[in-house]
Amino acid sequence: MGKNFEVSYEQAGFAPADWCQATSISRAKLYQLPVDLQPHSVKLGRRRIITESPSGYLERIKNTKNESV
């Protein structure tokens, strides 16, 4: 008899369009960001995968801004 269980996981990668929608940042603005403010990502073939969650990115940017003040 099979057991019922839930599988819970955090999304590991985002397409740029999905990530931009989640952060309310336009794709144009995403590509204009300075290197130190860009989200962490990898390139797989011709595809770019953003590996930093939208909430993690916004938290990192918030902390970066607070440290420079």
C-alpha positions, 0 to 999 in steps of 0.5 A: 500500500502506497503512502501519501506524502507531499513533495515540497521544493523551492524553485531553483531557477527562473526564466528572465521573464518570470523572474522579472514579473515576480520582482516588477523589474522590466527585462530592459532594466534587468539587462541595464543593471550594473554587474554587482546589482544583477541577480545570480544566474548561469548560462546553459547553452543559449538560455539564461537561468536566474538562480537567485530567488526574487525574494532573495535578490530583493533582500540582498539589494535592501541589505546592500543599500543599508550598508552603503548609507 
